[in-house]
Amino acid sequence: MAESTKRPVPRLGPRRVVALVAGATVAAVLVVIAVLSWGDDDGPTSGAAVDPARVAELERAEVERNEQTLEALAEFGLELQDELSPVLEGLQAAEPPDGSSRREPTAEELDRWRGVLDALATDAEALPLGATEHNMVRRGFALTVEMLGSSVDLVEQGSAADPPTAGTLYGLSGDVRGQAVDAFGMAAMQLDLLYIAADKGHLHVVLRAGEDGAPIDDPHAGHGH
């Protein structure tokens, strides 16, 4: 009969034994947690249930935050309507949309326009964040201020350039000014829709070139009262 060959049984050192025992203990704990976390037939136990009172509290807080944000946006929209009128009047004189003769601004006028825009940029940055539709208004108003600042820079560069280059720079300033007006128009329309949704009626904010000027590309024309 052939002799059976017995392989030596590997011996576990103390560290290996401790590791195996620890692993078995962790596995047992996980099994207990899984059992306790699930009921017999109904899935998760009541410990994971949503608190209706807490949900209602969060919903009320969100509604209140959005109301405050909406009022802040409305106030800023009206501020833009008033504060930007002299800036737009000067920018339109520097590059008239009807192609008439331009009037170059003085250094004092440029400084004054920049002061207005810098103050408005600070106010825009301080506007509170809200829901996505509120943030669209916030960004649109901020973009209006940024673009008008670029338009002022182009006018200043144009006033210091030779005639051929000056014409190009003034033309670009008019293009950027138009984009700023478009950004304002989209934000103003969104603000009006938010006001209507909040049962506050219409809120029409518009840009004018000069205090008594006609609205520039009135976004609300033909859209309600």
Secondary structure, DSSP 8 states (H G I E B T S, - for coil): -------------HHHHHHHHHHHHHHHHHHHHHHHHB-SSSSB-GGG---HHHHHHHHHHHHHHHHHHHHHHHHHHHHHHHHTHHHHHHHHHHS-TT--------HHHHHHHHHHHHHHHHHHHHS---SHHHHHHHHHHHHHHHHHHHHHHHHHHHHTS-HHHHHHHHHHHHHHHHHHHHHHHHHHHHHHHHHHHTT--------BSSTT--BSS-TTTTS--
